Amino acid sequence: MARMVRPRDVIDRGDLVLRRWRGQRDFAAAFTLIEESLDHLRPWEPWVARHDEEHTRALLDRCDSWWASGEVYTYAIAEDGAPVGMCQAVRAAEPGGRRVGYWLHPAATGRGLATRAVAALAEEVFTLPGTAYLEIVHDRANTASAAVPRRLGFTELRSEPAVRPVAPAGSGTAVVWRLDRPARAARDSPRGRPPQ
């Protein structure tokens, strides 16, 4: 039976590092990061309404099982060793696709960290066999989120009704962006790389 190829647990870009969230050992860091970001996230992230210790513990447990299955790869975004946000690549409904999500602590915004984190995640995910494209979906009113795919060369595909529940500041219209796998990534994919 072939072993599943997964992304690296740590994607190091010098002062910016993506580090896989690992179950309960990361609880304190994840909970604090979310807790300090609540007011910043509340307008755009409906899940914030359910935030508490139990919800964070359950999320981290799911991160482990999702990683093992290849369904979702979730990372802490760390700057100079401290977590400042999260990003993830979720298996899309269509074969060969992944949807990328991201958010930052309010003190980490406005400096290009989300763009750098998504670029690093995209580069890593495109090394995985079978990844043909990435998508980013955000509410039309969330102009900060829209800047990331625009800077990274994603193409705006379509607008569609947002999946319920709509975030408090949301317009109810989701914008879908897509980035196809670069030809070089397809050619250089390390198909035999073992999972980490």
C-alpha positions in Angstrom: 0.0 0.0 0.0 1.4 3.4 -1.0 2.1 5.9 1.8 0.4 9.2 1.7 2.7 12.1 0.9 2.0 15.1 3.2 3.4 18.6 3.5 6.3 19.2 5.9 5.4 19.9 9.5 7.6 23.0 9.5 7.9 25.4 6.6 10.8 27.8 7.4 11.1 31.1 5.7 13.6 32.7 8.1 11.7 35.1 10.4 8.4 33.6 9.2 7.7 29.9 9.9 4.6 27.8 9.4 4.4 25.1 12.0 1.9 22.3 12.1 -0.6 22.6 15.0 -0.2 19.5 17.1 -3.0 18.5 19.3 -3.2 19.4 23.0 0.5 20.2 23.2 -0.3 23.5 21.3 -3.4 24.3 23.3 -2.1 27.2 25.4 -0.6 28.9 22.4 -3.6 28.4 20.2 -6.1 29.4 22.8 -4.2 32.6 23.7 -3.8 33.5 20.0 -7.5 33.1 19.4 -8.5 34.9 22.6 -6.3 37.9 21.8 -7.8 38.0 18.3 -11.5 37.7 19.1 -12.5 41.3 18.4 -10.4 41.4 15.2 -11.9 38.1 13.9 -15.5 38.5 15.1 -16.7 40.6 12.1 -15.4 37.9 9.6 -15.3 34.5 11.3 -18.7 33.1 12.5 -16.9 30.3 14.4 -15.6 33.0 16.9 -19.1 33.0 18.5 -18.4 29.4 19.7 -14.9 30.1 21.1 -14.0 28.7 24.5 -11.5 26.2 25.9 -13.5 23.2 24.8 -13.9 24.5 21.3 -10.2 25.1 21.0 -9.3 21.7 22.4 -11.7 20.0 19.9 -10.2 22.0 17.0 -6.7 20.9 17.9 -7.8 17.2 18.1 -9.4 17.5 14.7 -6.2 19.1 13.3 -4.4 15.9 14.2 -7.0 13.6 12.6 -7.4 15.8 9.5 -3.6 15.9 9.0 -3.5 12.1 9.2 -6.3 11.7 6.6 -4.9 14.4 4.3 -8.2 16.3 4.6 -6.8 19.5 6.2 -3.3 20.8 6.8 -3.4 23.4 9.6 -0.4 25.6 10.5 0.4 28.2 13.1 2.0 31.3 11.4 4.9 32.2 13.6 7.0 35.4 13.4 10.3 35.3 15.3 9.1 32.2 17.1 5.8 33.5 18.4 2.4 32.4 16.9 0.7 35.4 15.1 -1.9 33.6 13.1 -3.2 30.4 11.4 -3.4 29.2 7.9 -4.7 25.9 6.4 -5.2 24.0 3.2 -8.5 22.1 3.0 -9.3 19.5 0.4 -11.8 21.1 -2.0 -15.0 19.5 -3.3 -13.5 19.0 -6.8 -10.6 16.5 -7.3 -7.2 18.0 -7.2 -8.1 21.2 -5.4 -7.4 22.7 -2.0 -9.0 25.8 -0.4 -6.7 28.0 1.6 -7.8 30.0 4.7 -5.8 32.4 6.9 -6.0 34.9 9.6 -3.7 37.0 11.8 -3.5 38.4 15.3 -4.4 42.2 15.0 -0.9 43.2 16.0 0.5 41.3 13.0 -1.7 42.8 10.2 -0.6 45.3 7.6 2.9 44.0 7.1 2.4 41.4 4.4 2.6 38.4 6.8 -0.6 36.8 5.5 0.6 37.1 1.9 4.0 35.6 2.8 2.4 32.7 4.8 -0.1 31.9 2.0 2.8 32.0 -0.6 4.8 29.5 1.6 1.8 27.3 2.1 1.0 27.3 -1.6 4.5 26.4 -2.6 4.5 23.5 -0.2 1.0 22.2 -1.1 1.9 22.3 -4.8 4.7 19.8 -4.2 2.0 17.2 -3.2 0.9 14.8 -6.0 -2.5 15.5 -7.2 -2.8 19.1 -6.2 -3.9 20.9 -9.4 -5.1 24.2 -8.0 -5.6 26.3 -4.9 -8.6 28.5 -4.1 -9.2 31.3 -1.7 -12.7 32.3 -0.8 -13.6 35.4 1.2 -16.6 37.7 1.7 -16.7 40.5 -0.8 -16.7 43.1 2.0 -13.4 41.7 3.5 -11.0 43.8 1.4 -8.0 42.8 3.6 -8.5 39.2 2.7 -8.9 40.1 -1.0 -5.5 41.7 -1.1 -3.7 38.3 -0.5 -4.9 36.4 -3.6 -4.5 39.5 -5.7 -0.9 40.0 -4.6 -0.1 36.3 -5.3 -1.4 36.1 -8.8 -4.7 34.2 -8.1 -7.4 34.8 -10.7 -10.9 36.0 -9.5 -13.2 33.2 -10.8 -16.7 34.1 -9.6 -18.9 35.5 -6.9 -21.5 33.3 -5.3 -23.9 33.3 -2.3 -21.9 32.9 0.9 -22.2 29.7 2.8 -24.3 30.2 6.0 -23.8 31.5 8.5 -22.7 34.9 7.1 -20.3 36.7 9.3 -21.5 39.8 11.1 -19.7 42.2 8.7 -20.2 40.0 5.7 -22.0 41.1 2.6 -23.4 37.6 1.9 -21.4 37.3 -1.3 -18.3 35.1 -1.4 -15.5 35.8 -3.9 -13.7 32.7 -5.2 -10.1 33.1 -6.5 -8.0 30.3 -8.1 -4.3 29.6 -8.7 -3.4 26.7 -10.9 -0.4 24.5 -10.2 2.7 26.0 -11.7 4.3 23.9 -14.5 7.6 23.8 -12.6 5.9 22.4 -9.4 4.2 19.7 -11.4 7.5 18.7 -12.9 9.5 18.9 -9.7 7.0 17.2 -7.3 8.8 14.9 -4.9 6.4 12.0 -5.4 8.5 9.6 -3.3 8.9 12.0 -0.3 7.7 10.1 2.8 5.1 11.7 5.1 6.4 13.6 8.2 
